[in-house]
Amino acid sequence: MISRIIGEVMEMEQKLQRCMGQKVEIMYIDRHGNITQRLIEARSIKNNYVCAYCFTQKGLRVFRLEQILAAMPMQQQCVV
């Protein structure tokens, strides 16, 4: 179970690394359990956190990798 979760987090990190600096639509579950859809541009990934500009909230935000449920690149340049 834990190894599966770690694998999923690593896979999400790799996906976002490949899309660094490009717009990505994510489904995210916040600390209160609310699921939101965001349009972000990842700026950096470190210690299981993604620092990104959030176009939805119009500002910089930090997202925990394990709370990103799905990610879909908005441009064809990103290989997923």
PDB file of N, CA, C and O in Angstrom, chain B, residues numbered from 101:
ATOM      1  N   MET B 101       0.830  -1.203   0.000  1.00  0.00           N
ATOM      2  CA  MET B 101       0.000   0.000   0.000  1.00  0.00           C
ATOM      3  C   MET B 101       0.869   1.259   0.000  1.00  0.00           C
ATOM      4  O   MET B 101       0.708   2.126  -0.858  1.00  0.00           O
ATOM      5  N   ILE B 102       1.788   1.357   0.962  1.00  0.00           N
ATOM      6  CA  ILE B 102       2.645   2.544   1.055  1.00  0.00           C
ATOM      7  C   ILE B 102       3.538   2.660  -0.176  1.00  0.00           C
ATOM      8  O   ILE B 102       3.734   3.759  -0.695  1.00  0.00           O
ATOM      9  N   SER B 103       4.078   1.541  -0.648  1.00  0.00           N
ATOM     10  CA  SER B 103       4.937   1.590  -1.826  1.00  0.00           C
ATOM     11  C   SER B 103       4.157   2.038  -3.062  1.00  0.00           C
ATOM     12  O   SER B 103       4.712   2.704  -3.937  1.00  0.00           O
ATOM     13  N   ARG B 104       2.871   1.676  -3.138  1.00  0.00           N
ATOM     14  CA  ARG B 104       2.037   2.115  -4.262  1.00  0.00           C
ATOM     15  C   ARG B 104       1.836   3.622  -4.224  1.00  0.00           C
ATOM     16  O   ARG B 104       1.899   4.287  -5.258  1.00  0.00           O
ATOM     17  N   ILE B 105       1.595   4.161  -3.038  1.00  0.00           N
ATOM     18  CA  ILE B 105       1.402   5.608  -2.881  1.00  0.00           C
ATOM     19  C   ILE B 105       2.687   6.351  -3.219  1.00  0.00           C
ATOM     20  O   ILE B 105       2.655   7.375  -3.901  1.00  0.00           O
ATOM     21  N   ILE B 106       3.817   5.837  -2.743  1.00  0.00           N
ATOM     22  CA  ILE B 106       5.107   6.464  -3.050  1.00  0.00           C
ATOM     23  C   ILE B 106       5.346   6.451  -4.553  1.00  0.00           C
ATOM     24  O   ILE B 106       5.821   7.436  -5.120  1.00  0.00           O
ATOM     25  N   GLY B 107       5.019   5.339  -5.197  1.00  0.00           N
ATOM     26  CA  GLY B 107       5.168   5.237  -6.646  1.00  0.00           C
ATOM     27  C   GLY B 107       4.301   6.247  -7.388  1.00  0.00           C
ATOM     28  O   GLY B 107       4.742   6.848  -8.367  1.00  0.00           O
ATOM     29  N   GLU B 108       3.079   6.433  -6.927  1.00  0.00           N
ATOM     30  CA  GLU B 108       2.176   7.400  -7.555  1.00  0.00           C
ATOM     31  C   GLU B 108       2.681   8.828  -7.384  1.00  0.00           C
ATOM     32  O   GLU B 108       2.581   9.637  -8.306  1.00  0.00           O
ATOM     33  N   VAL B 109       3.225   9.141  -6.201  1.00  0.00           N
ATOM     34  CA  VAL B 109       3.774  10.482  -5.959  1.00  0.00           C
ATOM     35  C   VAL B 109       4.993  10.714  -6.855  1.00  0.00           C
ATOM     36  O   VAL B 109       5.147  11.793  -7.428  1.00  0.00           O
ATOM     37  N   MET B 110       5.856   9.704  -6.976  1.00  0.00           N
ATOM     38  CA  MET B 110       7.035   9.838  -7.837  1.00  0.00           C
ATOM     39  C   MET B 110       6.635  10.013  -9.300  1.00  0.00           C
ATOM     40  O   MET B 110       7.251  10.789 -10.030  1.00  0.00           O
ATOM     41  N   GLU B 111       5.607   9.291  -9.718  1.00  0.00           N
ATOM     42  CA  GLU B 111       5.118   9.409 -11.090  1.00  0.00           C
ATOM     43  C   GLU B 111       4.567  10.814 -11.357  1.00  0.00           C
ATOM     44  O   GLU B 111       4.814  11.393 -12.415  1.00  0.00           O
ATOM     45  N   MET B 112       3.816  11.358 -10.385  1.00  0.00           N
ATOM     46  CA  MET B 112       3.274  12.712 -10.538  1.00  0.00           C
ATOM     47  C   MET B 112       4.408  13.726 -10.594  1.00  0.00           C
ATOM     48  O   MET B 112       4.362  14.664 -11.390  1.00  0.00           O
ATOM     49  N   GLU B 113       5.424  13.546  -9.757  1.00  0.00           N
ATOM     50  CA  GLU B 113       6.570  14.461  -9.763  1.00  0.00           C
ATOM     51  C   GLU B 113       7.258  14.442 -11.120  1.00  0.00           C
ATOM     52  O   GLU B 113       7.593  15.499 -11.655  1.00  0.00           O
ATOM     53  N   GLN B 114       7.474  13.259 -11.682  1.00  0.00           N
ATOM     54  CA  GLN B 114       8.116  13.145 -12.986  1.00  0.00           C
ATOM     55  C   GLN B 114       7.271  13.811 -14.073  1.00  0.00           C
ATOM     56  O   GLN B 114       7.803  14.493 -14.949  1.00  0.00           O
ATOM     57  N   LYS B 115       5.962  13.611 -14.011  1.00  0.00           N
ATOM     58  CA  LYS B 115       5.059  14.219 -14.992  1.00  0.00           C
ATOM     59  C   LYS B 115       5.155  15.741 -14.927  1.00  0.00           C
ATOM     60  O   LYS B 115       5.255  16.404 -15.959  1.00  0.00           O
ATOM     61  N   LEU B 116       5.126  16.293 -13.715  1.00  0.00           N
ATOM     62  CA  LEU B 116       5.196  17.749 -13.560  1.00  0.00           C
ATOM     63  C   LEU B 116       6.577  18.287 -13.907  1.00  0.00           C
ATOM     64  O   LEU B 116       6.690  19.409 -14.400  1.00  0.00           O
ATOM     65  N   GLN B 117       7.627  17.514 -13.661  1.00  0.00           N
ATOM     66  CA  GLN B 117       8.985  17.935 -14.050  1.00  0.00           C
ATOM     67  C   GLN B 117       9.067  18.107 -15.567  1.00  0.00           C
ATOM     68  O   GLN B 117       9.661  19.068 -16.056  1.00  0.00           O
ATOM     69  N   ARG B 118       8.465  17.167 -16.313  1.00  0.00           N
ATOM     70  CA  ARG B 118       8.489  17.245 -17.776  1.00  0.00           C
ATOM     71  C   ARG B 118       7.698  18.444 -18.298  1.00  0.00           C
ATOM     72  O   ARG B 118       7.939  18.915 -19.410  1.00  0.00           O
ATOM     73  N   CYS B 119       6.763  18.932 -17.501  1.00  0.00           N
ATOM     74  CA  CYS B 119       5.904  20.046 -17.915  1.00  0.00           C
ATOM     75  C   CYS B 119       6.294  21.361 -17.238  1.00  0.00           C
ATOM     76  O   CYS B 119       5.528  22.324 -17.267  1.00  0.00           O
ATOM     77  N   MET B 120       7.464  21.401 -16.639  1.00  0.00           N
ATOM     78  CA  MET B 120       7.911  22.592 -15.914  1.00  0.00           C
ATOM     79  C   MET B 120       7.832  23.829 -16.816  1.00  0.00           C
ATOM     80  O   MET B 120       8.308  23.807 -17.951  1.00  0.00           O
ATOM     81  N   GLY B 121       7.240  24.886 -16.314  1.00  0.00           N
ATOM     82  CA  GLY B 121       7.128  26.136 -17.054  1.00  0.00           C
ATOM     83  C   GLY B 121       5.990  26.166 -18.064  1.00  0.00           C
ATOM     84  O   GLY B 121       5.848  27.136 -18.808  1.00  0.00           O
ATOM     85  N   GLN B 122       5.173  25.108 -18.099  1.00  0.00           N
ATOM     86  CA  GLN B 122       4.044  25.055 -19.019  1.00  0.00           C
ATOM     87  C   GLN B 122       2.746  24.961 -18.222  1.00  0.00           C
ATOM     88  O   GLN B 122       2.754  24.549 -17.062  1.00  0.00           O
ATOM     89  N   LYS B 123       1.661  25.335 -18.829  1.00  0.00           N
ATOM     90  CA  LYS B 123       0.367  25.270 -18.144  1.00  0.00           C
ATOM     91  C   LYS B 123      -0.098  23.819 -18.027  1.00  0.00           C
ATOM     92  O   LYS B 123      -0.064  23.050 -18.988  1.00  0.00           O
ATOM     93  N   VAL B 124      -0.533  23.477 -16.814  1.00  0.00           N
ATOM     94  CA  VAL B 124      -1.016  22.137 -16.520  1.00  0.00           C
ATOM     95  C   VAL B 124      -2.305  22.277 -15.720  1.00  0.00           C
ATOM     96  O   VAL B 124      -2.373  23.058 -14.770  1.00  0.00           O
ATOM     97  N   GLU B 125      -3.314  21.524 -16.103  1.00  0.00           N
ATOM     98  CA  GLU B 125      -4.560  21.502 -15.342  1.00  0.00           C
ATOM     99  C   GLU B 125      -4.464  20.364 -14.328  1.00  0.00           C
ATOM    100  O   GLU B 125      -4.145  19.232 -14.691  1.00  0.00           O
ATOM    101  N   ILE B 126      -4.739  20.664 -13.061  1.00  0.00           N
ATOM    102  CA  ILE B 126      -4.656  19.637 -12.026  1.00  0.00           C
ATOM    103  C   ILE B 126      -5.978  19.528 -11.270  1.00  0.00           C
ATOM    104  O   ILE B 126      -6.755  20.479 -11.179  1.00  0.00           O
ATOM    105  N   MET B 127      -6.196  18.348 -10.742  1.00  0.00           N
ATOM    106  CA  MET B 127      -7.275  18.120  -9.777  1.00  0.00           C
ATOM    107  C   MET B 127      -6.549  17.979  -8.449  1.00  0.00           C
ATOM    108  O   MET B 127      -5.617  17.183  -8.335  1.00  0.00           O
ATOM    109  N   TYR B 128      -6.965  18.744  -7.443  1.00  0.00           N
ATOM    110  CA  TYR B 128      -6.237  18.828  -6.184  1.00  0.00           C
ATOM    111  C   TYR B 128      -7.202  18.692  -5.014  1.00  0.00           C
ATOM    112  O   TYR B 128      -8.300  19.247  -5.037  1.00  0.00           O
ATOM    113  N   ILE B 129      -6.787  17.956  -3.998  1.00  0.00           N
ATOM    114  CA  ILE B 129      -7.601  17.859  -2.795  1.00  0.00           C
ATOM    115  C   ILE B 129      -6.894  18.641  -1.693  1.00  0.00           C
ATOM    116  O   ILE B 129      -5.749  18.347  -1.349  1.00  0.00           O
ATOM    117  N   ASP B 130      -7.581  19.637  -1.146  1.00  0.00           N
ATOM    118  CA  ASP B 130      -6.937  20.474  -0.132  1.00  0.00           C
ATOM    119  C   ASP B 130      -7.004  19.822   1.245  1.00  0.00           C
ATOM    120  O   ASP B 130      -7.572  18.742   1.403  1.00  0.00           O
ATOM    121  N   ARG B 131      -6.425  20.483   2.230  1.00  0.00           N
ATOM    122  CA  ARG B 131      -6.335  19.895   3.576  1.00  0.00           C
ATOM    123  C   ARG B 131      -7.692  19.714   4.240  1.00  0.00           C
ATOM    124  O   ARG B 131      -7.798  19.007   5.242  1.00  0.00           O
ATOM    125  N   HIS B 132      -8.736  20.344   3.697  1.00  0.00           N
ATOM    126  CA  HIS B 132     -10.087  20.213   4.236  1.00  0.00           C
ATOM    127  C   HIS B 132     -10.896  19.144   3.496  1.00  0.00           C
ATOM    128  O   HIS B 132     -12.050  18.883   3.836  1.00  0.00           O
ATOM    129  N   GLY B 133     -10.279  18.532   2.482  1.00  0.00           N
ATOM    130  CA  GLY B 133     -10.953  17.490   1.725  1.00  0.00           C
ATOM    131  C   GLY B 133     -11.723  17.997   0.519  1.00  0.00           C
ATOM    132  O   GLY B 133     -12.423  17.225  -0.136  1.00  0.00           O
ATOM    133  N   ASN B 134     -11.605  19.282   0.217  1.00  0.00           N
ATOM    134  CA  ASN B 134     -12.286  19.850  -0.948  1.00  0.00           C
ATOM    135  C   ASN B 134     -11.470  19.571  -2.204  1.00  0.00           C
ATOM    136  O   ASN B 134     -10.255  19.766  -2.219  1.00  0.00           O
ATOM    137  N   ILE B 135     -12.135  19.117  -3.248  1.00  0.00           N
ATOM    138  CA  ILE B 135     -11.459  18.865  -4.513  1.00  0.00           C
ATOM    139  C   ILE B 135     -11.667  20.065  -5.424  1.00  0.00           C
ATOM    140  O   ILE B 135     -12.794  20.504  -5.652  1.00  0.00           O
ATOM    141  N   THR B 136     -10.555  20.589  -5.942  1.00  0.00           N
ATOM    142  CA  THR B 136     -10.630  21.742  -6.832  1.00  0.00           C
ATOM    143  C   THR B 136      -9.883  21.443  -8.126  1.00  0.00           C
ATOM    144  O   THR B 136      -8.987  20.600  -8.171  1.00  0.00           O
ATOM    145  N   GLN B 137     -10.273  22.151  -9.166  1.00  0.00           N
ATOM    146  CA  GLN B 137      -9.599  22.066 -10.451  1.00  0.00           C
ATOM    147  C   GLN B 137      -8.796  23.356 -10.595  1.00  0.00           C
ATOM    148  O   GLN B 137      -9.342  24.449 -10.446  1.00  0.00           O
ATOM    149  N   ARG B 138      -7.514  23.233 -10.883  1.00  0.00           N
ATOM    150  CA  ARG B 138      -6.640  24.400 -10.985  1.00  0.00           C
ATOM    151  C   ARG B 138      -5.878  24.382 -12.294  1.00  0.00           C
ATOM    152  O   ARG B 138      -5.578  23.321 -12.840  1.00  0.00           O
ATOM    153  N   LEU B 139      -5.569  25.559 -12.785  1.00  0.00           N
ATOM    154  CA  LEU B 139      -4.673  25.708 -13.923  1.00  0.00           C
ATOM    155  C   LEU B 139      -3.401  26.326 -13.372  1.00  0.00           C
ATOM    156  O   LEU B 139      -3.411  27.456 -12.886  1.00  0.00           O
ATOM    157  N   ILE B 140      -2.290  25.571 -13.449  1.00  0.00           N
ATOM    158  CA  ILE B 140      -1.048  26.025 -12.837  1.00  0.00           C
ATOM    159  C   ILE B 140       0.099  26.014 -13.837  1.00  0.00           C
ATOM    160  O   ILE B 140       0.007  25.419 -14.911  1.00  0.00           O
ATOM    161  N   GLU B 141       1.180  26.685 -13.459  1.00  0.00           N
ATOM    162  CA  GLU B 141       2.454  26.596 -14.152  1.00  0.00           C
ATOM    163  C   GLU B 141       3.492  26.311 -13.083  1.00  0.00           C
ATOM    164  O   GLU B 141       3.826  27.188 -12.286  1.00  0.00           O
ATOM    165  N   ALA B 142       4.003  25.086 -13.065  1.00  0.00           N
ATOM    166  CA  ALA B 142       4.970  24.685 -12.040  1.00  0.00           C
ATOM    167  C   ALA B 142       6.262  25.479 -12.204  1.00  0.00           C
ATOM    168  O   ALA B 142       6.786  25.607 -13.310  1.00  0.00           O
ATOM    169  N   ARG B 143       6.762  26.004 -11.106  1.00  0.00           N
ATOM    170  CA  ARG B 143       8.018  26.755 -11.100  1.00  0.00           C
ATOM    171  C   ARG B 143       9.156  25.924 -10.504  1.00  0.00           C
ATOM    172  O   ARG B 143      10.289  25.985 -10.981  1.00  0.00           O
ATOM    173  N   SER B 144       8.846  25.145  -9.454  1.00  0.00           N
ATOM    174  CA  SER B 144       9.859  24.279  -8.849  1.00  0.00           C
ATOM    175  C   SER B 144       9.169  23.146  -8.092  1.00  0.00           C
ATOM    176  O   SER B 144       8.014  23.254  -7.679  1.00  0.00           O
ATOM    177  N   ILE B 145       9.918  22.059  -7.926  1.00  0.00           N
ATOM    178  CA  ILE B 145       9.438  20.916  -7.159  1.00  0.00           C
ATOM    179  C   ILE B 145      10.555  20.517  -6.206  1.00  0.00           C
ATOM    180  O   ILE B 145      11.683  20.248  -6.622  1.00  0.00           O
ATOM    181  N   LYS B 146      10.218  20.486  -4.916  1.00  0.00           N
ATOM    182  CA  LYS B 146      11.232  20.173  -3.911  1.00  0.00           C
ATOM    183  C   LYS B 146      10.557  19.602  -2.673  1.00  0.00           C
ATOM    184  O   LYS B 146       9.542  20.124  -2.214  1.00  0.00           O
ATOM    185  N   ASN B 147      11.126  18.526  -2.134  1.00  0.00           N
ATOM    186  CA  ASN B 147      10.630  17.904  -0.899  1.00  0.00           C
ATOM    187  C   ASN B 147       9.136  17.599  -0.959  1.00  0.00           C
ATOM    188  O   ASN B 147       8.413  17.848   0.006  1.00  0.00           O
ATOM    189  N   ASN B 148       8.674  17.064  -2.082  1.00  0.00           N
ATOM    190  CA  ASN B 148       7.267  16.678  -2.275  1.00  0.00           C
ATOM    191  C   ASN B 148       6.297  17.848  -2.322  1.00  0.00           C
ATOM    192  O   ASN B 148       5.101  17.671  -2.089  1.00  0.00           O
ATOM    193  N   TYR B 149       6.793  19.028  -2.617  1.00  0.00           N
ATOM    194  CA  TYR B 149       5.941  20.206  -2.779  1.00  0.00           C
ATOM    195  C   TYR B 149       6.181  20.818  -4.158  1.00  0.00           C
ATOM    196  O   TYR B 149       7.308  20.841  -4.653  1.00  0.00           O
ATOM    197  N   VAL B 150       5.121  21.306  -4.760  1.00  0.00           N
ATOM    198  CA  VAL B 150       5.202  21.981  -6.048  1.00  0.00           C
ATOM    199  C   VAL B 150       4.904  23.459  -5.822  1.00  0.00           C
ATOM    200  O   VAL B 150       3.827  23.820  -5.348  1.00  0.00           O
ATOM    201  N   CYS B 151       5.854  24.294  -6.159  1.00  0.00           N
ATOM    202  CA  CYS B 151       5.630  25.740  -6.121  1.00  0.00           C
ATOM    203  C   CYS B 151       5.201  26.123  -7.533  1.00  0.00           C
ATOM    204  O   CYS B 151       5.912  25.848  -8.500  1.00  0.00           O
ATOM    205  N   ALA B 152       4.044  26.756  -7.648  1.00  0.00           N
ATOM    206  CA  ALA B 152       3.490  27.040  -8.964  1.00  0.00           C
ATOM    207  C   ALA B 152       2.718  28.349  -8.958  1.00  0.00           C
ATOM    208  O   ALA B 152       2.208  28.793  -7.929  1.00  0.00           O
ATOM    209  N   TYR B 153       2.647  28.949 -10.137  1.00  0.00           N
ATOM    210  CA  TYR B 153       1.726  30.064 -10.310  1.00  0.00           C
ATOM    211  C   TYR B 153       0.373  29.448 -10.621  1.00  0.00           C
ATOM    212  O   TYR B 153       0.253  28.644 -11.546  1.00  0.00           O
ATOM    213  N   CYS B 154      -0.642  29.818  -9.858  1.00  0.00           N
ATOM    214  CA  CYS B 154      -1.990  29.307 -10.049  1.00  0.00           C
ATOM    215  C   CYS B 154      -2.797  30.363 -10.804  1.00  0.00           C
ATOM    216  O   CYS B 154      -3.073  31.437 -10.269  1.00  0.00           O
ATOM    217  N   PHE B 155      -3.170  30.060 -12.036  1.00  0.00           N
ATOM    218  CA  PHE B 155      -3.955  30.991 -12.843  1.00  0.00           C
ATOM    219  C   PHE B 155      -5.381  31.100 -12.295  1.00  0.00           C
ATOM    220  O   PHE B 155      -6.042  32.124 -12.468  1.00  0.00           O
ATOM    221  N   THR B 156      -5.843  30.045 -11.640  1.00  0.00           N
ATOM    222  CA  THR B 156      -7.187  30.042 -11.063  1.00  0.00           C
ATOM    223  C   THR B 156      -7.283  31.046  -9.918  1.00  0.00           C
ATOM    224  O   THR B 156      -8.241  31.815  -9.837  1.00  0.00           O
ATOM    225  N   GLN B 157      -6.284  31.036  -9.033  1.00  0.00           N
ATOM    226  CA  GLN B 157      -6.270  31.929  -7.870  1.00  0.00           C
ATOM    227  C   GLN B 157      -5.463  33.211  -8.119  1.00  0.00           C
ATOM    228  O   GLN B 157      -5.437  34.105  -7.274  1.00  0.00           O
ATOM    229  N   LYS B 158      -4.812  33.292  -9.274  1.00  0.00           N
ATOM    230  CA  LYS B 158      -4.025  34.471  -9.685  1.00  0.00           C
ATOM    231  C   LYS B 158      -2.918  34.807  -8.686  1.00  0.00           C
ATOM    232  O   LYS B 158      -2.806  35.934  -8.205  1.00  0.00           O
ATOM    233  N   GLY B 159      -2.105  33.792  -8.390  1.00  0.00           N
ATOM    234  CA  GLY B 159      -0.976  34.009  -7.501  1.00  0.00           C
ATOM    235  C   GLY B 159      -0.170  32.744  -7.296  1.00  0.00           C
ATOM    236  O   GLY B 159      -0.569  31.661  -7.724  1.00  0.00           O
ATOM    237  N   LEU B 160       0.976  32.893  -6.633  1.00  0.00           N
ATOM    238  CA  LEU B 160       1.818  31.743  -6.332  1.00  0.00           C
ATOM    239  C   LEU B 160       1.155  30.883  -5.263  1.00  0.00           C
ATOM    240  O   LEU B 160       0.594  31.400  -4.297  1.00  0.00           O
ATOM    241  N   ARG B 161       1.222  29.585  -5.442  1.00  0.00           N
ATOM    242  CA  ARG B 161       0.668  28.634  -4.493  1.00  0.00           C
ATOM    243  C   ARG B 161       1.641  27.468  -4.357  1.00  0.00           C
ATOM    244  O   ARG B 161       2.471  27.220  -5.232  1.00  0.00           O
ATOM    245  N   VAL B 162       1.514  26.760  -3.236  1.00  0.00           N
ATOM    246  CA  VAL B 162       2.316  25.560  -2.997  1.00  0.00           C
ATOM    247  C   VAL B 162       1.354  24.386  -2.856  1.00  0.00           C
ATOM    248  O   VAL B 162       0.390  24.446  -2.092  1.00  0.00           O
ATOM    249  N   PHE B 163       1.629  23.316  -3.603  1.00  0.00           N
ATOM    250  CA  PHE B 163       0.776  22.134  -3.612  1.00  0.00           C
ATOM    251  C   PHE B 163       1.589  20.930  -3.158  1.00  0.00           C
ATOM    252  O   PHE B 163       2.735  20.761  -3.575  1.00  0.00           O
ATOM    253  N   ARG B 164       1.007  20.095  -2.309  1.00  0.00           N
ATOM    254  CA  ARG B 164       1.654  18.846  -1.911  1.00  0.00           C
ATOM    255  C   ARG B 164       1.445  17.833  -3.032  1.00  0.00           C
ATOM    256  O   ARG B 164       0.325  17.632  -3.501  1.00  0.00           O
ATOM    257  N   LEU B 165       2.533  17.199  -3.453  1.00  0.00           N
ATOM    258  CA  LEU B 165       2.447  16.236  -4.551  1.00  0.00           C
ATOM    259  C   LEU B 165       1.423  15.143  -4.293  1.00  0.00           C
ATOM    260  O   LEU B 165       0.677  14.766  -5.197  1.00  0.00           O
ATOM    261  N   GLU B 166       1.377  14.626  -3.062  1.00  0.00           N
ATOM    262  CA  GLU B 166       0.468  13.515  -2.789  1.00  0.00           C
ATOM    263  C   GLU B 166      -0.994  13.932  -2.802  1.00  0.00           C
ATOM    264  O   GLU B 166      -1.876  13.075  -2.759  1.00  0.00           O
ATOM    265  N   GLN B 167      -1.268  15.229  -2.860  1.00  0.00           N
ATOM    266  CA  GLN B 167      -2.648  15.704  -2.898  1.00  0.00           C
ATOM    267  C   GLN B 167      -3.093  16.102  -4.303  1.00  0.00           C
ATOM    268  O   GLN B 167      -4.231  16.525  -4.503  1.00  0.00           O
ATOM    269  N   ILE B 168      -2.190  15.964  -5.272  1.00  0.00           N
ATOM    270  CA  ILE B 168      -2.556  16.187  -6.665  1.00  0.00           C
ATOM    271  C   ILE B 168      -3.105  14.869  -7.193  1.00  0.00           C
ATOM    272  O   ILE B 168      -2.372  13.887  -7.310  1.00  0.00           O
ATOM    273  N   LEU B 169      -4.383  14.849  -7.507  1.00  0.00           N
ATOM    274  CA  LEU B 169      -5.058  13.619  -7.922  1.00  0.00           C
ATOM    275  C   LEU B 169      -4.830  13.301  -9.394  1.00  0.00           C
ATOM    276  O   LEU B 169      -4.762  12.132  -9.773  1.00  0.00           O
ATOM    277  N   ALA B 170      -4.711  14.334 -10.226  1.00  0.00           N
ATOM    278  CA  ALA B 170      -4.518  14.152 -11.666  1.00  0.00           C
ATOM    279  C   ALA B 170      -3.892  15.414 -12.233  1.00  0.00           C
ATOM    280  O   ALA B 170      -4.056  16.506 -11.689  1.00  0.00           O
ATOM    281  N   ALA B 171      -3.177  15.248 -13.328  1.00  0.00           N
ATOM    282  CA  ALA B 171      -2.561  16.392 -14.005  1.00  0.00           C
ATOM    283  C   ALA B 171      -2.635  16.162 -15.512  1.00  0.00           C
ATOM    284  O   ALA B 171      -2.350  15.069 -16.001  1.00  0.00           O
ATOM    285  N   MET B 172      -3.023  17.212 -16.239  1.00  0.00           N
ATOM    286  CA  MET B 172      -3.145  17.129 -17.689  1.00  0.00           C
ATOM    287  C   MET B 172      -2.511  18.360 -18.304  1.00  0.00           C
ATOM    288  O   MET B 172      -2.962  19.475 -18.044  1.00  0.00           O
ATOM    289  N   PRO B 173      -1.465  18.185 -19.122  1.00  0.00           N
ATOM    290  CA  PRO B 173      -0.820  19.325 -19.756  1.00  0.00           C
ATOM    291  C   PRO B 173      -1.766  20.033 -20.727  1.00  0.00           C
ATOM    292  O   PRO B 173      -2.579  19.397 -21.397  1.00  0.00           O
ATOM    293  N   MET B 174      -1.647  21.344 -20.788  1.00  0.00           N
ATOM    294  CA  MET B 174      -2.503  22.129 -21.677  1.00  0.00           C
ATOM    295  C   MET B 174      -1.859  22.375 -23.035  1.00  0.00           C
ATOM    296  O   MET B 174      -2.504  22.900 -23.943  1.00  0.00           O
ATOM    297  N   GLN B 175      -0.570  21.991 -23.181  1.00  0.00           N
ATOM    298  CA  GLN B 175       0.129  22.193 -24.440  1.00  0.00           C
ATOM    299  C   GLN B 175       0.668  20.857 -24.936  1.00  0.00           C
ATOM    300  O   GLN B 175       0.902  19.944 -24.144  1.00  0.00           O
ATOM    301  N   GLN B 176       0.861  20.747 -26.228  1.00  0.00           N
ATOM    302  CA  GLN B 176       1.363  19.511 -26.812  1.00  0.00           C
ATOM    303  C   GLN B 176       2.869  19.335 -26.634  1.00  0.00           C
ATOM    304  O   GLN B 176       3.388  18.247 -26.885  1.00  0.00           O
ATOM    305  N   GLN B 177       3.591  20.388 -26.202  1.00  0.00           N
ATOM    306  CA  GLN B 177       5.053  20.302 -26.057  1.00  0.00           C
ATOM    307  C   GLN B 177       5.446  19.361 -24.920  1.00  0.00           C
ATOM    308  O   GLN B 177       6.548  18.812 -24.923  1.00  0.00           O
ATOM    309  N   CYS B 178       4.580  19.177 -23.980  1.00  0.00           N
ATOM    310  CA  CYS B 178       4.859  18.383 -22.787  1.00  0.00           C
ATOM    311  C   CYS B 178       4.595  16.916 -23.075  1.00  0.00           C
ATOM    312  O   CYS B 178       3.491  16.550 -23.481  1.00  0.00           O
ATOM    313  N   VAL B 179       5.609  16.064 -22.866  1.00  0.00           N
ATOM    314  CA  VAL B 179       5.448  14.631 -23.067  1.00  0.00           C
ATOM    315  C   VAL B 179       5.115  13.998 -21.723  1.00  0.00           C
ATOM    316  O   VAL B 179       5.900  14.084 -20.778  1.00  0.00           O
ATOM    317  N   VAL B 180       3.943  13.357 -21.637  1.00  0.00           N
ATOM    318  CA  VAL B 180       3.503  12.792 -20.358  1.00  0.00           C
ATOM    319  C   VAL B 180       3.732  11.310 -20.297  1.00  0.00           C
ATOM    320  O   VAL B 180       3.417  10.679 -19.288  1.00  0.00           O
TER     321      VAL B 180
END
